[in-house]
Amino acid sequence: MSRATWVNAKYESMDHGLSDLQRHYLLQELRINHSRPTNLLRSIAKARAFKQRVLWIFQEMMVVVGLFMSILFVAVLLIIWQM
């Protein structure tokens, strides 16, 4: 990474302690505007990664709800057909 910080006389890169998804968003933010402070870039990357994870969770939930509704529809059709 192009920027780094010194913590207790030890060199740490800008993406130290970030997950892969957070690193991905950090690189995107660096490409957009690299002159912003490191703390701001890291917080933006963390927020975007959190939003993406929430979106993925809701997408997974919608798949499960869709499957449940399909099974329920078939069950109701079978019950009606037997009457």
PDB file with one MODEL, atoms N, CA, C and O in Angstrom:
MODEL        1
ATOM      1  N   MET A   1       0.845  -1.168   0.000  1.00  0.00           N
ATOM      2  CA  MET A   1       0.000   0.000   0.000  1.00  0.00           C
ATOM      3  C   MET A   1       0.894   1.235   0.000  1.00  0.00           C
ATOM      4  O   MET A   1       2.043   1.181   0.436  1.00  0.00           O
ATOM      5  N   SER A   2       0.371   2.313  -0.478  1.00  0.00           N
ATOM      6  CA  SER A   2       1.164   3.523  -0.607  1.00  0.00           C
ATOM      7  C   SER A   2       1.342   4.262   0.711  1.00  0.00           C
ATOM      8  O   SER A   2       2.358   4.927   0.914  1.00  0.00           O
ATOM      9  N   ARG A   3       0.381   4.157   1.596  1.00  0.00           N
ATOM     10  CA  ARG A   3       0.471   4.864   2.872  1.00  0.00           C
ATOM     11  C   ARG A   3       0.690   3.870   4.011  1.00  0.00           C
ATOM     12  O   ARG A   3       0.293   2.706   3.945  1.00  0.00           O
ATOM     13  N   ALA A   4       1.327   4.371   5.035  1.00  0.00           N
ATOM     14  CA  ALA A   4       1.558   3.507   6.195  1.00  0.00           C
ATOM     15  C   ALA A   4       1.647   4.369   7.438  1.00  0.00           C
ATOM     16  O   ALA A   4       1.801   5.588   7.356  1.00  0.00           O
ATOM     17  N   THR A   5       1.550   3.734   8.570  1.00  0.00           N
ATOM     18  CA  THR A   5       1.664   4.446   9.837  1.00  0.00           C
ATOM     19  C   THR A   5       2.682   3.740  10.714  1.00  0.00           C
ATOM     20  O   THR A   5       2.995   2.565  10.523  1.00  0.00           O
ATOM     21  N   TRP A   6       3.185   4.488  11.675  1.00  0.00           N
ATOM     22  CA  TRP A   6       4.110   3.933  12.657  1.00  0.00           C
ATOM     23  C   TRP A   6       3.380   3.844  13.981  1.00  0.00           C
ATOM     24  O   TRP A   6       2.876   4.850  14.481  1.00  0.00           O
ATOM     25  N   VAL A   7       3.317   2.655  14.552  1.00  0.00           N
ATOM     26  CA  VAL A   7       2.667   2.456  15.836  1.00  0.00           C
ATOM     27  C   VAL A   7       3.700   1.860  16.781  1.00  0.00           C
ATOM     28  O   VAL A   7       4.216   0.766  16.556  1.00  0.00           O
ATOM     29  N   ASN A   8       3.990   2.608  17.845  1.00  0.00           N
ATOM     30  CA  ASN A   8       4.986   2.164  18.833  1.00  0.00           C
ATOM     31  C   ASN A   8       6.298   1.774  18.152  1.00  0.00           C
ATOM     32  O   ASN A   8       6.878   0.727  18.443  1.00  0.00           O
ATOM     33  N   ALA A   9       6.753   2.634  17.243  1.00  0.00           N
ATOM     34  CA  ALA A   9       8.003   2.434  16.498  1.00  0.00           C
ATOM     35  C   ALA A   9       7.985   1.147  15.686  1.00  0.00           C
ATOM     36  O   ALA A   9       9.029   0.546  15.433  1.00  0.00           O
ATOM     37  N   LYS A  10       6.800   0.734  15.283  1.00  0.00           N
ATOM     38  CA  LYS A  10       6.675  -0.449  14.446  1.00  0.00           C
ATOM     39  C   LYS A  10       5.872  -0.056  13.208  1.00  0.00           C
ATOM     40  O   LYS A  10       4.822   0.574  13.328  1.00  0.00           O
ATOM     41  N   TYR A  11       6.347  -0.415  12.043  1.00  0.00           N
ATOM     42  CA  TYR A  11       5.707  -0.055  10.789  1.00  0.00           C
ATOM     43  C   TYR A  11       4.469  -0.926  10.556  1.00  0.00           C
ATOM     44  O   TYR A  11       4.550  -2.154  10.586  1.00  0.00           O
ATOM     45  N   GLU A  12       3.334  -0.281  10.327  1.00  0.00           N
ATOM     46  CA  GLU A  12       2.110  -1.010   9.991  1.00  0.00           C
ATOM     47  C   GLU A  12       1.505  -0.398   8.739  1.00  0.00           C
ATOM     48  O   GLU A  12       1.427   0.823   8.604  1.00  0.00           O
ATOM     49  N   SER A  13       1.086  -1.244   7.846  1.00  0.00           N
ATOM     50  CA  SER A  13       0.495  -0.744   6.613  1.00  0.00           C
ATOM     51  C   SER A  13      -0.901  -0.185   6.871  1.00  0.00           C
ATOM     52  O   SER A  13      -1.485  -0.379   7.937  1.00  0.00           O
ATOM     53  N   MET A  14      -1.403   0.501   5.883  1.00  0.00           N
ATOM     54  CA  MET A  14      -2.710   1.148   5.996  1.00  0.00           C
ATOM     55  C   MET A  14      -3.838   0.124   6.142  1.00  0.00           C
ATOM     56  O   MET A  14      -4.856   0.402   6.777  1.00  0.00           O
ATOM     57  N   ASP A  15      -3.655  -1.051   5.557  1.00  0.00           N
ATOM     58  CA  ASP A  15      -4.709  -2.067   5.589  1.00  0.00           C
ATOM     59  C   ASP A  15      -4.510  -3.092   6.705  1.00  0.00           C
ATOM     60  O   ASP A  15      -5.112  -4.166   6.675  1.00  0.00           O
ATOM     61  N   HIS A  16      -3.685  -2.774   7.671  1.00  0.00           N
ATOM     62  CA  HIS A  16      -3.427  -3.692   8.786  1.00  0.00           C
ATOM     63  C   HIS A  16      -4.716  -3.944   9.577  1.00  0.00           C
ATOM     64  O   HIS A  16      -5.373  -3.000  10.016  1.00  0.00           O
ATOM     65  N   GLY A  17      -5.070  -5.208   9.753  1.00  0.00           N
ATOM     66  CA  GLY A  17      -6.236  -5.573  10.545  1.00  0.00           C
ATOM     67  C   GLY A  17      -7.550  -5.538   9.792  1.00  0.00           C
ATOM     68  O   GLY A  17      -8.604  -5.707  10.405  1.00  0.00           O
ATOM     69  N   LEU A  18      -7.527  -5.324   8.485  1.00  0.00           N
ATOM     70  CA  LEU A  18      -8.765  -5.286   7.706  1.00  0.00           C
ATOM     71  C   LEU A  18      -9.004  -6.634   7.035  1.00  0.00           C
ATOM     72  O   LEU A  18      -8.061  -7.360   6.721  1.00  0.00           O
ATOM     73  N   SER A  19     -10.263  -6.955   6.820  1.00  0.00           N
ATOM     74  CA  SER A  19     -10.604  -8.179   6.098  1.00  0.00           C
ATOM     75  C   SER A  19     -10.387  -7.950   4.601  1.00  0.00           C
ATOM     76  O   SER A  19     -10.113  -6.830   4.171  1.00  0.00           O
ATOM     77  N   ASP A  20     -10.511  -9.012   3.822  1.00  0.00           N
ATOM     78  CA  ASP A  20     -10.322  -8.895   2.373  1.00  0.00           C
ATOM     79  C   ASP A  20     -11.339  -7.952   1.745  1.00  0.00           C
ATOM     80  O   ASP A  20     -10.994  -7.153   0.875  1.00  0.00           O
ATOM     81  N   LEU A  21     -12.587  -8.044   2.183  1.00  0.00           N
ATOM     82  CA  LEU A  21     -13.618  -7.162   1.644  1.00  0.00           C
ATOM     83  C   LEU A  21     -13.330  -5.707   2.009  1.00  0.00           C
ATOM     84  O   LEU A  21     -13.503  -4.812   1.182  1.00  0.00           O
ATOM     85  N   GLN A  22     -12.898  -5.473   3.228  1.00  0.00           N
ATOM     86  CA  GLN A  22     -12.556  -4.112   3.645  1.00  0.00           C
ATOM     87  C   GLN A  22     -11.349  -3.592   2.871  1.00  0.00           C
ATOM     88  O   GLN A  22     -11.297  -2.411   2.529  1.00  0.00           O
ATOM     89  N   ARG A  23     -10.383  -4.457   2.593  1.00  0.00           N
ATOM     90  CA  ARG A  23      -9.224  -4.053   1.782  1.00  0.00           C
ATOM     91  C   ARG A  23      -9.658  -3.674   0.375  1.00  0.00           C
ATOM     92  O   ARG A  23      -9.161  -2.706  -0.199  1.00  0.00           O
ATOM     93  N   HIS A  24     -10.585  -4.442  -0.173  1.00  0.00           N
ATOM     94  CA  HIS A  24     -11.104  -4.148  -1.512  1.00  0.00           C
ATOM     95  C   HIS A  24     -11.699  -2.747  -1.555  1.00  0.00           C
ATOM     96  O   HIS A  24     -11.403  -1.973  -2.465  1.00  0.00           O
ATOM     97  N   TYR A  25     -12.532  -2.422  -0.580  1.00  0.00           N
ATOM     98  CA  TYR A  25     -13.148  -1.096  -0.548  1.00  0.00           C
ATOM     99  C   TYR A  25     -12.126  -0.009  -0.217  1.00  0.00           C
ATOM    100  O   TYR A  25     -12.257   1.123  -0.683  1.00  0.00           O
ATOM    101  N   LEU A  26     -11.122  -0.339   0.575  1.00  0.00           N
ATOM    102  CA  LEU A  26     -10.067   0.630   0.867  1.00  0.00           C
ATOM    103  C   LEU A  26      -9.314   0.994  -0.413  1.00  0.00           C
ATOM    104  O   LEU A  26      -9.022   2.165  -0.652  1.00  0.00           O
ATOM    105  N   LEU A  27      -9.002  -0.003  -1.227  1.00  0.00           N
ATOM    106  CA  LEU A  27      -8.327   0.273  -2.496  1.00  0.00           C
ATOM    107  C   LEU A  27      -9.198   1.123  -3.415  1.00  0.00           C
ATOM    108  O   LEU A  27      -8.692   2.012  -4.100  1.00  0.00           O
ATOM    109  N   GLN A  28     -10.500   0.857  -3.435  1.00  0.00           N
ATOM    110  CA  GLN A  28     -11.399   1.683  -4.241  1.00  0.00           C
ATOM    111  C   GLN A  28     -11.392   3.125  -3.759  1.00  0.00           C
ATOM    112  O   GLN A  28     -11.343   4.051  -4.568  1.00  0.00           O
ATOM    113  N   GLU A  29     -11.440   3.318  -2.454  1.00  0.00           N
ATOM    114  CA  GLU A  29     -11.437   4.682  -1.913  1.00  0.00           C
ATOM    115  C   GLU A  29     -10.101   5.377  -2.184  1.00  0.00           C
ATOM    116  O   GLU A  29     -10.070   6.586  -2.417  1.00  0.00           O
ATOM    117  N   LEU A  30      -9.014   4.632  -2.154  1.00  0.00           N
ATOM    118  CA  LEU A  30      -7.715   5.221  -2.478  1.00  0.00           C
ATOM    119  C   LEU A  30      -7.664   5.672  -3.932  1.00  0.00           C
ATOM    120  O   LEU A  30      -7.078   6.710  -4.240  1.00  0.00           O
ATOM    121  N   ARG A  31      -8.273   4.899  -4.824  1.00  0.00           N
ATOM    122  CA  ARG A  31      -8.302   5.293  -6.236  1.00  0.00           C
ATOM    123  C   ARG A  31      -9.155   6.540  -6.452  1.00  0.00           C
ATOM    124  O   ARG A  31      -8.848   7.371  -7.307  1.00  0.00           O
ATOM    125  N   ILE A  32     -10.231   6.663  -5.671  1.00  0.00           N
ATOM    126  CA  ILE A  32     -11.121   7.817  -5.817  1.00  0.00           C
ATOM    127  C   ILE A  32     -10.411   9.092  -5.369  1.00  0.00           C
ATOM    128  O   ILE A  32     -10.367  10.073  -6.110  1.00  0.00           O
ATOM    129  N   ASN A  33      -9.856   9.078  -4.160  1.00  0.00           N
ATOM    130  CA  ASN A  33      -9.183  10.267  -3.633  1.00  0.00           C
ATOM    131  C   ASN A  33      -8.178   9.825  -2.581  1.00  0.00           C
ATOM    132  O   ASN A  33      -8.546   9.534  -1.442  1.00  0.00           O
ATOM    133  N   HIS A  34      -6.929   9.779  -2.959  1.00  0.00           N
ATOM    134  CA  HIS A  34      -5.887   9.279  -2.060  1.00  0.00           C
ATOM    135  C   HIS A  34      -5.378  10.329  -1.080  1.00  0.00           C
ATOM    136  O   HIS A  34      -4.552  10.015  -0.223  1.00  0.00           O
ATOM    137  N   SER A  35      -5.851  11.569  -1.186  1.00  0.00           N
ATOM    138  CA  SER A  35      -5.341  12.622  -0.305  1.00  0.00           C
ATOM    139  C   SER A  35      -6.108  12.732   1.012  1.00  0.00           C
ATOM    140  O   SER A  35      -5.774  13.567   1.852  1.00  0.00           O
ATOM    141  N   ARG A  36      -7.124  11.906   1.199  1.00  0.00           N
ATOM    142  CA  ARG A  36      -7.885  11.949   2.452  1.00  0.00           C
ATOM    143  C   ARG A  36      -7.104  11.268   3.574  1.00  0.00           C
ATOM    144  O   ARG A  36      -6.216  10.458   3.308  1.00  0.00           O
ATOM    145  N   PRO A  37      -7.430  11.590   4.820  1.00  0.00           N
ATOM    146  CA  PRO A  37      -6.726  10.969   5.958  1.00  0.00           C
ATOM    147  C   PRO A  37      -6.949   9.454   6.010  1.00  0.00           C
ATOM    148  O   PRO A  37      -7.984   8.943   5.581  1.00  0.00           O
ATOM    149  N   THR A  38      -5.966   8.768   6.539  1.00  0.00           N
ATOM    150  CA  THR A  38      -6.012   7.311   6.634  1.00  0.00           C
ATOM    151  C   THR A  38      -7.201   6.838   7.461  1.00  0.00           C
ATOM    152  O   THR A  38      -7.876   5.883   7.078  1.00  0.00           O
ATOM    153  N   ASN A  39      -7.464   7.484   8.575  1.00  0.00           N
ATOM    154  CA  ASN A  39      -8.577   7.067   9.434  1.00  0.00           C
ATOM    155  C   ASN A  39      -9.905   7.180   8.702  1.00  0.00           C
ATOM    156  O   ASN A  39     -10.770   6.316   8.848  1.00  0.00           O
ATOM    157  N   LEU A  40     -10.072   8.236   7.917  1.00  0.00           N
ATOM    158  CA  LEU A  40     -11.308   8.415   7.157  1.00  0.00           C
ATOM    159  C   LEU A  40     -11.462   7.328   6.103  1.00  0.00           C
ATOM    160  O   LEU A  40     -12.545   6.765   5.941  1.00  0.00           O
ATOM    161  N   LEU A  41     -10.386   7.033   5.387  1.00  0.00           N
ATOM    162  CA  LEU A  41     -10.440   5.988   4.363  1.00  0.00           C
ATOM    163  C   LEU A  41     -10.769   4.628   4.973  1.00  0.00           C
ATOM    164  O   LEU A  41     -11.571   3.872   4.426  1.00  0.00           O
ATOM    165  N   ARG A  42     -10.149   4.325   6.101  1.00  0.00           N
ATOM    166  CA  ARG A  42     -10.421   3.041   6.769  1.00  0.00           C
ATOM    167  C   ARG A  42     -11.867   2.958   7.249  1.00  0.00           C
ATOM    168  O   ARG A  42     -12.505   1.915   7.110  1.00  0.00           O
ATOM    169  N   SER A  43     -12.383   4.038   7.806  1.00  0.00           N
ATOM    170  CA  SER A  43     -13.766   4.005   8.302  1.00  0.00           C
ATOM    171  C   SER A  43     -14.759   3.886   7.151  1.00  0.00           C
ATOM    172  O   SER A  43     -15.771   3.197   7.282  1.00  0.00           O
ATOM    173  N   ILE A  44     -14.488   4.543   6.031  1.00  0.00           N
ATOM    174  CA  ILE A  44     -15.363   4.411   4.859  1.00  0.00           C
ATOM    175  C   ILE A  44     -15.337   2.977   4.348  1.00  0.00           C
ATOM    176  O   ILE A  44     -16.382   2.413   4.022  1.00  0.00           O
ATOM    177  N   ALA A  45     -14.150   2.386   4.276  1.00  0.00           N
ATOM    178  CA  ALA A  45     -14.026   1.005   3.801  1.00  0.00           C
ATOM    179  C   ALA A  45     -14.758   0.039   4.727  1.00  0.00           C
ATOM    180  O   ALA A  45     -15.419  -0.888   4.258  1.00  0.00           O
ATOM    181  N   LYS A  46     -14.647   0.248   6.037  1.00  0.00           N
ATOM    182  CA  LYS A  46     -15.343  -0.622   6.991  1.00  0.00           C
ATOM    183  C   LYS A  46     -16.852  -0.481   6.863  1.00  0.00           C
ATOM    184  O   LYS A  46     -17.574  -1.476   6.923  1.00  0.00           O
ATOM    185  N   ALA A  47     -17.334   0.742   6.687  1.00  0.00           N
ATOM    186  CA  ALA A  47     -18.778   0.967   6.558  1.00  0.00           C
ATOM    187  C   ALA A  47     -19.315   0.336   5.280  1.00  0.00           C
ATOM    188  O   ALA A  47     -20.376  -0.287   5.295  1.00  0.00           O
ATOM    189  N   ARG A  48     -18.593   0.490   4.180  1.00  0.00           N
ATOM    190  CA  ARG A  48     -19.046  -0.098   2.917  1.00  0.00           C
ATOM    191  C   ARG A  48     -19.040  -1.626   2.988  1.00  0.00           C
ATOM    192  O   ARG A  48     -19.936  -2.273   2.446  1.00  0.00           O
ATOM    193  N   ALA A  49     -18.042  -2.202   3.647  1.00  0.00           N
ATOM    194  CA  ALA A  49     -17.983  -3.659   3.795  1.00  0.00           C
ATOM    195  C   ALA A  49     -19.135  -4.151   4.664  1.00  0.00           C
ATOM    196  O   ALA A  49     -19.723  -5.194   4.376  1.00  0.00           O
ATOM    197  N   PHE A  50     -19.464  -3.416   5.723  1.00  0.00           N
ATOM    198  CA  PHE A  50     -20.589  -3.793   6.581  1.00  0.00           C
ATOM    199  C   PHE A  50     -21.899  -3.752   5.796  1.00  0.00           C
ATOM    200  O   PHE A  50     -22.716  -4.667   5.899  1.00  0.00           O
ATOM    201  N   LYS A  51     -22.101  -2.695   5.015  1.00  0.00           N
ATOM    202  CA  LYS A  51     -23.319  -2.587   4.207  1.00  0.00           C
ATOM    203  C   LYS A  51     -23.410  -3.729   3.205  1.00  0.00           C
ATOM    204  O   LYS A  51     -24.495  -4.261   2.972  1.00  0.00           O
ATOM    205  N   GLN A  52     -22.285  -4.112   2.609  1.00  0.00           N
ATOM    206  CA  GLN A  52     -22.286  -5.205   1.643  1.00  0.00           C
ATOM    207  C   GLN A  52     -22.639  -6.523   2.325  1.00  0.00           C
ATOM    208  O   GLN A  52     -23.386  -7.324   1.764  1.00  0.00           O
ATOM    209  N   ARG A  53     -22.121  -6.756   3.514  1.00  0.00           N
ATOM    210  CA  ARG A  53     -22.451  -7.990   4.238  1.00  0.00           C
ATOM    211  C   ARG A  53     -23.931  -8.040   4.595  1.00  0.00           C
ATOM    212  O   ARG A  53     -24.561  -9.092   4.491  1.00  0.00           O
ATOM    213  N   VAL A  54     -24.488  -6.906   5.016  1.00  0.00           N
ATOM    214  CA  VAL A  54     -25.922  -6.848   5.328  1.00  0.00           C
ATOM    215  C   VAL A  54     -26.734  -7.136   4.076  1.00  0.00           C
ATOM    216  O   VAL A  54     -27.726  -7.863   4.136  1.00  0.00           O
ATOM    217  N   LEU A  55     -26.326  -6.574   2.939  1.00  0.00           N
ATOM    218  CA  LEU A  55     -27.022  -6.827   1.679  1.00  0.00           C
ATOM    219  C   LEU A  55     -26.983  -8.308   1.328  1.00  0.00           C
ATOM    220  O   LEU A  55     -27.993  -8.873   0.908  1.00  0.00           O
ATOM    221  N   TRP A  56     -25.819  -8.945   1.498  1.00  0.00           N
ATOM    222  CA  TRP A  56     -25.709 -10.373   1.217  1.00  0.00           C
ATOM    223  C   TRP A  56     -26.625 -11.187   2.128  1.00  0.00           C
ATOM    224  O   TRP A  56     -27.245 -12.150   1.676  1.00  0.00           O
ATOM    225  N   ILE A  57     -26.715 -10.815   3.394  1.00  0.00           N
ATOM    226  CA  ILE A  57     -27.580 -11.541   4.334  1.00  0.00           C
ATOM    227  C   ILE A  57     -29.033 -11.434   3.906  1.00  0.00           C
ATOM    228  O   ILE A  57     -29.758 -12.430   3.914  1.00  0.00           O
ATOM    229  N   PHE A  58     -29.470 -10.225   3.528  1.00  0.00           N
ATOM    230  CA  PHE A  58     -30.852 -10.061   3.087  1.00  0.00           C
ATOM    231  C   PHE A  58     -31.128 -10.820   1.796  1.00  0.00           C
ATOM    232  O   PHE A  58     -32.223 -11.356   1.623  1.00  0.00           O
ATOM    233  N   GLN A  59     -30.164 -10.877   0.893  1.00  0.00           N
ATOM    234  CA  GLN A  59     -30.341 -11.650  -0.332  1.00  0.00           C
ATOM    235  C   GLN A  59     -30.503 -13.133  -0.017  1.00  0.00           C
ATOM    236  O   GLN A  59     -31.349 -13.806  -0.605  1.00  0.00           O
ATOM    237  N   GLU A  60     -29.698 -13.639   0.906  1.00  0.00           N
ATOM    238  CA  GLU A  60     -29.820 -15.039   1.312  1.00  0.00           C
ATOM    239  C   GLU A  60     -31.184 -15.304   1.946  1.00  0.00           C
ATOM    240  O   GLU A  60     -31.806 -16.336   1.696  1.00  0.00           O
ATOM    241  N   MET A  61     -31.640 -14.362   2.769  1.00  0.00           N
ATOM    242  CA  MET A  61     -32.946 -14.528   3.406  1.00  0.00           C
ATOM    243  C   MET A  61     -34.062 -14.550   2.364  1.00  0.00           C
ATOM    244  O   MET A  61     -35.016 -15.315   2.506  1.00  0.00           O
ATOM    245  N   MET A  62     -33.961 -13.734   1.332  1.00  0.00           N
ATOM    246  CA  MET A  62     -34.991 -13.698   0.296  1.00  0.00           C
ATOM    247  C   MET A  62     -35.021 -15.006  -0.492  1.00  0.00           C
ATOM    248  O   MET A  62     -36.090 -15.443  -0.920  1.00  0.00           O
ATOM    249  N   VAL A  63     -33.874 -15.628  -0.687  1.00  0.00           N
ATOM    250  CA  VAL A  63     -33.838 -16.929  -1.356  1.00  0.00           C
ATOM    251  C   VAL A  63     -34.569 -17.962  -0.512  1.00  0.00           C
ATOM    252  O   VAL A  63     -35.364 -18.742  -1.035  1.00  0.00           O
ATOM    253  N   VAL A  64     -34.308 -17.972   0.785  1.00  0.00           N
ATOM    254  CA  VAL A  64     -34.963 -18.923   1.687  1.00  0.00           C
ATOM    255  C   VAL A  64     -36.467 -18.670   1.725  1.00  0.00           C
ATOM    256  O   VAL A  64     -37.254 -19.615   1.688  1.00  0.00           O
ATOM    257  N   VAL A  65     -36.871 -17.402   1.798  1.00  0.00           N
ATOM    258  CA  VAL A  65     -38.304 -17.070   1.815  1.00  0.00           C
ATOM    259  C   VAL A  65     -38.957 -17.497   0.509  1.00  0.00           C
ATOM    260  O   VAL A  65     -40.074 -18.015   0.520  1.00  0.00           O
ATOM    261  N   GLY A  66     -38.284 -17.289  -0.609  1.00  0.00           N
ATOM    262  CA  GLY A  66     -38.818 -17.709  -1.901  1.00  0.00           C
ATOM    263  C   GLY A  66     -39.008 -19.214  -1.982  1.00  0.00           C
ATOM    264  O   GLY A  66     -40.034 -19.685  -2.475  1.00  0.00           O
ATOM    265  N   LEU A  67     -38.030 -19.973  -1.503  1.00  0.00           N
ATOM    266  CA  LEU A  67     -38.160 -21.430  -1.494  1.00  0.00           C
ATOM    267  C   LEU A  67     -39.304 -21.873  -0.589  1.00  0.00           C
ATOM    268  O   LEU A  67     -40.066 -22.772  -0.946  1.00  0.00           O
ATOM    269  N   PHE A  68     -39.426 -21.250   0.573  1.00  0.00           N
ATOM    270  CA  PHE A  68     -40.511 -21.582   1.489  1.00  0.00           C
ATOM    271  C   PHE A  68     -41.865 -21.303   0.846  1.00  0.00           C
ATOM    272  O   PHE A  68     -42.782 -22.115   0.960  1.00  0.00           O
ATOM    273  N   MET A  69     -41.998 -20.171   0.177  1.00  0.00           N
ATOM    274  CA  MET A  69     -43.269 -19.823  -0.467  1.00  0.00           C
ATOM    275  C   MET A  69     -43.602 -20.803  -1.592  1.00  0.00           C
ATOM    276  O   MET A  69     -44.766 -21.156  -1.780  1.00  0.00           O
ATOM    277  N   SER A  70     -42.592 -21.242  -2.336  1.00  0.00           N
ATOM    278  CA  SER A  70     -42.825 -22.217  -3.400  1.00  0.00           C
ATOM    279  C   SER A  70     -43.309 -23.543  -2.832  1.00  0.00           C
ATOM    280  O   SER A  70     -44.254 -24.135  -3.353  1.00  0.00           O
ATOM    281  N   ILE A  71     -42.671 -24.010  -1.774  1.00  0.00           N
ATOM    282  CA  ILE A  71     -43.078 -25.269  -1.141  1.00  0.00           C
ATOM    283  C   ILE A  71     -44.476 -25.137  -0.556  1.00  0.00           C
ATOM    284  O   ILE A  71     -45.284 -26.058  -0.674  1.00  0.00           O
ATOM    285  N   LEU A  72     -44.768 -24.015   0.066  1.00  0.00           N
ATOM    286  CA  LEU A  72     -46.096 -23.776   0.621  1.00  0.00           C
ATOM    287  C   LEU A  72     -47.155 -23.768  -0.478  1.00  0.00           C
ATOM    288  O   LEU A  72     -48.240 -24.319  -0.295  1.00  0.00           O
ATOM    289  N   PHE A  73     -46.850 -23.153  -1.609  1.00  0.00           N
ATOM    290  CA  PHE A  73     -47.779 -23.117  -2.738  1.00  0.00           C
ATOM    291  C   PHE A  73     -48.078 -24.522  -3.247  1.00  0.00           C
ATOM    292  O   PHE A  73     -49.234 -24.857  -3.505  1.00  0.00           O
ATOM    293  N   VAL A  74     -47.044 -25.343  -3.391  1.00  0.00           N
ATOM    294  CA  VAL A  74     -47.236 -26.722  -3.852  1.00  0.00           C
ATOM    295  C   VAL A  74     -48.049 -27.509  -2.833  1.00  0.00           C
ATOM    296  O   VAL A  74     -48.915 -28.294  -3.219  1.00  0.00           O
ATOM    297  N   ALA A  75     -47.792 -27.319  -1.549  1.00  0.00           N
ATOM    298  CA  ALA A  75     -48.542 -28.029  -0.510  1.00  0.00           C
ATOM    299  C   ALA A  75     -50.013 -27.640  -0.543  1.00  0.00           C
ATOM    300  O   ALA A  75     -50.881 -28.504  -0.417  1.00  0.00           O
ATOM    301  N   VAL A  76     -50.306 -26.371  -0.709  1.00  0.00           N
ATOM    302  CA  VAL A  76     -51.701 -25.922  -0.785  1.00  0.00           C
ATOM    303  C   VAL A  76     -52.368 -26.492  -2.026  1.00  0.00           C
ATOM    304  O   VAL A  76     -53.524 -26.910  -1.964  1.00  0.00           O
ATOM    305  N   LEU A  77     -51.667 -26.519  -3.148  1.00  0.00           N
ATOM    306  CA  LEU A  77     -52.237 -27.107  -4.366  1.00  0.00           C
ATOM    307  C   LEU A  77     -52.561 -28.584  -4.168  1.00  0.00           C
ATOM    308  O   LEU A  77     -53.613 -29.052  -4.607  1.00  0.00           O
ATOM    309  N   LEU A  78     -51.668 -29.321  -3.512  1.00  0.00           N
ATOM    310  CA  LEU A  78     -51.922 -30.740  -3.272  1.00  0.00           C
ATOM    311  C   LEU A  78     -53.116 -30.941  -2.344  1.00  0.00           C
ATOM    312  O   LEU A  78     -53.909 -31.860  -2.548  1.00  0.00           O
ATOM    313  N   ILE A  79     -53.251 -30.100  -1.338  1.00  0.00           N
ATOM    314  CA  ILE A  79     -54.390 -30.209  -0.422  1.00  0.00           C
ATOM    315  C   ILE A  79     -55.690 -29.915  -1.159  1.00  0.00           C
ATOM    316  O   ILE A  79     -56.681 -30.624  -0.988  1.00  0.00           O
ATOM    317  N   ILE A  80     -55.682 -28.875  -1.975  1.00  0.00           N
ATOM    318  CA  ILE A  80     -56.898 -28.523  -2.733  1.00  0.00           C
ATOM    319  C   ILE A  80     -57.224 -29.607  -3.743  1.00  0.00           C
ATOM    320  O   ILE A  80     -58.398 -29.916  -3.945  1.00  0.00           O
ATOM    321  N   TRP A  81     -56.228 -30.191  -4.381  1.00  0.00           N
ATOM    322  CA  TRP A  81     -56.454 -31.204  -5.409  1.00  0.00           C
ATOM    323  C   TRP A  81     -57.058 -32.477  -4.810  1.00  0.00           C
ATOM    324  O   TRP A  81     -57.831 -33.165  -5.476  1.00  0.00           O
ATOM    325  N   GLN A  82     -56.705 -32.798  -3.546  1.00  0.00           N
ATOM    326  CA  GLN A  82     -57.230 -33.997  -2.904  1.00  0.00           C
ATOM    327  C   GLN A  82     -58.682 -33.837  -2.482  1.00  0.00           C
ATOM    328  O   GLN A  82     -59.376 -34.839  -2.307  1.00  0.00           O
ATOM    329  N   MET A  83     -59.155 -32.635  -2.315  1.00  0.00           N
ATOM    330  CA  MET A  83     -60.535 -32.429  -1.867  1.00  0.00           C
ATOM    331  C   MET A  83     -61.483 -32.670  -2.952  1.00  0.00           C
ATOM    332  O   MET A  83     -62.692 -32.544  -2.755  1.00  0.00           O
TER     333      MET A  83
ENDMDL
END
